[in-house]
Amino acid sequence: MLAIKLMRTGAKKSPSYRVVVKEKQSKRDGAYLENLGTYNPTRNPAEIKLNLTRVNYWLEKGAQPTDTVSRLIKASAKSETAAAAEAQA
């Protein structure tokens, strides 16, 4: 089974994460199928960069996001629709 998970990168005490698709049973920092974006919680506000078309592709294929990743997807989608509405105005 596939999962969309966070993969930790960055230095000690300053984490940043990659949002990746990987096998559910694999290690946190093990091999992954595709990098979907990044999440940097140390910035104020937290920086989320996701390729939502690829996220939707993997969700259609049956990949299950973790709880944290599903919150990040919702926040990214919300900010992207707000930016699109602002660009049209």
Secondary structure, 3 states (H helix, E strand, C coil): CEEEEEEEEEECCEEEEEEEEEECCCCCCCCCCEEEEEEECCCCCCEEEECHHHHHHHHHCCCEECHHHHHHHHHHHHHHHHHHHHHHC
